[in-house]
């Protein structure tokens, strides 16, 4: 009898620990992607030069069939290079963009440490991912961004929200006992 009751109480604990490990893995993946995204906002001139070289190279079947994409990549490369040569202070804006990504990634230390208590950060990040879509749809046309590129931008919000929704779903069963303990305590 004693062995049965112990196994019944250990099972929820083991399931809870496994759920927390999964949640933390997803959160770490999200943080790594935020950091990488932030770091890539620093060397834009180098990156766009590299991308234009790849798009114009012999192994560029996609841009061979989509000349507008190649033209956009080359225009972007030229615009960034010209702006950096003539007005380098404007790149300071993308430095702040990179910094914002790194700060947001740092904010996930709380959810990684205690995801149940800091679930609000995850919910806030879901809203931020959703906000990418209206930003791209409203500001993109105002800035002359082609529609296909706005879809690429919107995909960051769509892809980014997936691990966050997985985390929120995994946290639901863990939140119930925490709420009950808070009410009882």
C-alpha positions as CSV (number, residue, x, y, z in Angstrom):
1,X,0.0,0.0,0.0
2,X,2.8,2.4,0.9
3,X,4.6,1.7,-2.3
4,X,1.5,2.5,-4.3
5,X,0.9,5.8,-2.6
6,X,4.5,6.8,-3.1
7,X,4.5,6.0,-6.8
8,X,1.2,8.0,-7.2
9,X,2.8,11.1,-5.5
10,X,6.1,10.7,-7.4
11,X,4.5,10.5,-10.8
12,X,3.1,14.1,-10.8
13,X,6.4,15.3,-9.5
14,X,8.3,13.5,-12.3
15,X,5.9,14.8,-14.9
16,X,6.2,18.3,-13.5
17,X,10.0,18.2,-13.6
18,X,9.9,16.8,-17.2
19,X,7.5,19.6,-18.2
20,X,9.8,22.2,-16.7
21,X,12.8,20.8,-18.6
22,X,10.9,21.0,-21.9
23,X,9.7,24.5,-21.1
24,X,13.3,25.6,-20.3
25,X,14.6,24.0,-23.5
26,X,12.1,25.9,-25.6
27,X,12.8,29.1,-23.8
28,X,16.6,28.7,-24.3
29,X,15.9,28.1,-28.0
30,X,13.9,31.3,-28.2
31,X,16.6,33.2,-26.3
32,X,19.3,31.9,-28.6
33,X,17.3,33.0,-31.7
34,X,16.7,36.5,-30.1
35,X,20.5,36.9,-29.4
36,X,21.4,35.7,-33.0
37,X,18.8,38.0,-34.5
38,X,20.2,40.9,-32.4
39,X,23.8,40.2,-33.3
40,X,23.0,40.1,-37.0
41,X,21.6,43.7,-36.8
42,X,25.2,45.1,-36.2
43,X,27.0,44.1,-39.4
44,X,24.2,44.9,-41.9
45,X,26.5,46.2,-44.6
46,X,28.7,43.1,-44.6
47,X,25.6,40.8,-44.5
48,X,23.8,42.5,-47.4
49,X,27.0,42.5,-49.5
50,X,27.3,38.8,-48.8
51,X,23.7,38.2,-49.6
52,X,23.9,40.1,-52.8
53,X,27.0,38.1,-53.8
54,X,25.1,34.8,-53.1
55,X,22.0,36.1,-55.0
56,X,24.1,37.0,-58.0
57,X,26.4,33.9,-57.9
58,X,26.2,30.8,-60.0
59,X,24.4,28.8,-57.3
60,X,21.4,31.2,-57.1
61,X,18.5,29.3,-58.7
62,X,15.9,31.1,-56.5
63,X,17.0,34.6,-57.6
64,X,17.3,33.5,-61.2
65,X,13.6,32.9,-61.2
66,X,12.8,35.9,-59.1
67,X,14.6,38.9,-60.6
68,X,12.6,41.3,-58.4
69,X,14.1,39.6,-55.3
70,X,17.6,39.9,-56.6
71,X,17.0,43.6,-57.5
72,X,15.6,44.2,-54.0
73,X,18.7,42.6,-52.4
74,X,21.0,44.6,-54.5
75,X,19.1,47.8,-53.8
76,X,19.2,47.1,-50.1
77,X,23.0,46.4,-50.3
78,X,23.6,49.7,-52.2
79,X,21.3,51.7,-49.9
80,X,23.0,50.5,-46.7
81,X,26.5,51.0,-48.2
82,X,25.7,54.5,-49.4
83,X,24.0,55.4,-46.2
84,X,26.9,54.1,-44.1
85,X,29.4,56.0,-46.3
86,X,27.5,59.3,-46.2
87,X,25.5,59.1,-43.0
88,X,27.1,56.5,-40.7
89,X,25.2,57.9,-37.7
90,X,21.9,56.4,-39.1
91,X,23.3,52.9,-38.4
92,X,23.1,53.8,-34.8
93,X,19.3,53.0,-35.1
94,X,20.1,49.4,-36.0
95,X,22.6,49.3,-33.1
96,X,19.7,50.1,-30.9
97,X,17.6,47.4,-32.6
98,X,20.3,44.9,-31.9
99,X,20.6,46.1,-28.3
100,X,16.8,45.7,-27.9
101,X,16.9,42.1,-29.0
102,X,19.7,41.4,-26.5
103,X,17.8,43.1,-23.7
104,X,14.6,41.2,-24.5
105,X,16.6,38.0,-24.5
106,X,18.0,38.9,-21.0
107,X,14.4,39.4,-19.8
108,X,13.9,35.7,-20.3
109,X,16.2,34.9,-17.5
110,X,13.2,35.1,-15.1
111,X,11.0,32.7,-17.1
112,X,14.0,30.3,-17.5
113,X,14.6,30.3,-13.8
114,X,10.9,30.2,-12.7
115,X,8.6,29.9,-15.7
116,X,5.4,29.6,-13.7
117,X,6.0,32.8,-11.7
118,X,7.2,34.7,-14.7
119,X,4.7,33.5,-17.2
120,X,3.7,37.1,-17.8
121,X,7.0,37.7,-19.7
122,X,6.1,34.8,-22.0
123,X,2.6,36.2,-22.6
124,X,4.1,39.6,-23.2
125,X,6.4,38.1,-25.8
126,X,3.4,36.4,-27.6
127,X,1.9,39.9,-27.9
128,X,5.2,41.3,-29.2
129,X,5.3,38.5,-31.9
130,X,1.7,39.4,-32.9
131,X,2.6,43.0,-33.1
132,X,5.1,42.3,-35.9
133,X,2.3,41.7,-38.3
134,X,0.5,45.1,-38.1
135,X,3.9,46.8,-38.0
136,X,5.0,45.2,-41.3
137,X,1.6,45.8,-42.9
138,X,1.4,49.4,-41.9
139,X,5.0,50.6,-41.9
140,X,6.2,48.4,-44.8
141,X,4.3,50.3,-47.5
142,X,5.2,53.6,-46.0
143,X,8.9,52.8,-46.3
144,X,8.6,51.2,-49.8
145,X,9.2,47.6,-48.6
146,X,8.0,45.1,-51.2
147,X,5.1,42.9,-50.2
148,X,7.1,39.6,-50.4
149,X,9.7,41.1,-48.0
150,X,7.0,42.2,-45.6
151,X,5.9,38.5,-45.5
152,X,9.4,37.5,-44.7
153,X,9.4,40.1,-41.8
154,X,6.0,38.8,-40.6
155,X,7.3,35.2,-40.6
156,X,9.6,36.2,-37.7
157,X,6.5,36.9,-35.5
158,X,4.8,33.7,-36.7
159,X,7.8,31.5,-36.2
160,X,8.7,33.2,-32.9
161,X,5.3,32.7,-31.4
162,X,5.4,28.9,-31.9
163,X,7.9,28.0,-29.1
164,X,6.1,30.5,-26.8
165,X,2.7,28.9,-27.4
166,X,4.3,25.5,-26.8
167,X,5.7,26.8,-23.5
168,X,2.3,28.4,-22.4
169,X,0.5,25.1,-23.1
170,X,3.1,23.1,-21.2
171,X,2.8,25.5,-18.3
172,X,-1.0,25.3,-17.9
173,X,-0.9,22.1,-15.7
174,X,2.0,23.6,-13.6
175,X,0.1,26.9,-13.0
176,X,-2.9,25.2,-11.4
177,X,-1.1,23.9,-8.3
178,X,0.9,27.1,-8.0
179,X,-2.3,29.1,-8.0
180,X,-3.9,26.7,-5.5
181,X,-0.9,27.0,-3.2
182,X,-1.0,30.8,-3.4
183,X,-4.6,30.9,-2.5
184,X,-4.1,28.5,0.4
185,X,-0.9,30.2,1.6
